């Protein structure tokens, strides 16, 4: 019976620790801050380096429009 209470005590303490950690993440908005300061700069650097077509250099003809997107 003692071992059952020891196991239950450990489970409850681990559960309280996990609950406290998740509450801290929610209360201080740590997930949003991690995304804003960690993930977003990486994504901005990645997508800013991608080559894009310049729509201002594309020829435009009123009579016969031809769209060339793969240049």
C-alpha positions in Angstrom: 0.0 0.0 0.0 2.9 2.3 0.7 4.3 1.9 -2.8 1.0 2.8 -4.3 0.9 6.1 -2.3 4.5 6.8 -3.3 3.7 6.3 -7.0 0.5 8.4 -6.7 2.5 11.1 -4.9 5.1 11.1 -7.7 2.4 11.3 -10.4 0.6 14.1 -8.6 3.9 16.1 -8.2 4.8 15.6 -11.8 1.3 16.6 -12.8 1.5 19.8 -10.7 4.9 20.6 -12.2 3.6 20.2 -15.7 0.5 22.3 -14.8 2.7 25.1 -13.4 5.0 25.1 -16.4 2.0 25.2 -18.8 0.4 28.0 -16.7 3.7 30.0 -16.9 3.8 29.6 -20.7 0.2 30.8 -20.9 0.5 33.6 -18.4 3.7 35.1 -19.9 2.7 34.3 -23.5 6.0 32.5 -23.9 4.9 30.6 -27.0 4.0 33.8 -28.8 7.3 35.4 -27.8 9.2 32.3 -29.0 7.5 32.5 -32.4 8.0 36.3 -32.6 11.6 36.4 -31.6 12.8 33.0 -32.8 10.8 31.7 -35.7 9.6 34.8 -37.5 13.1 36.3 -38.1 14.2 33.0 -39.6 11.2 32.9 -41.8 11.6 36.5 -42.9 15.3 35.9 -43.8 14.4 32.8 -45.7 11.5 34.3 -47.7 13.3 37.7 -48.3 16.1 35.9 -50.1 13.8 34.2 -52.5 13.9 35.3 -56.1 10.7 36.9 -57.4 9.5 38.1 -60.7 9.3 41.9 -61.0 5.8 42.8 -62.2 6.9 46.3 -63.2 9.3 44.8 -65.9 6.6 42.6 -67.5 5.4 43.7 -70.9 1.8 44.7 -71.1 0.0 44.7 -74.4 -3.7 45.7 -74.5 -4.5 43.9 -77.8 -3.0 40.5 -77.0 -2.2 39.9 -73.4 0.4 37.2 -72.9 1.3 36.4 -69.4 4.8 35.0 -68.8 5.2 34.1 -65.1 8.1 31.7 -65.4 10.9 34.1 -66.5 
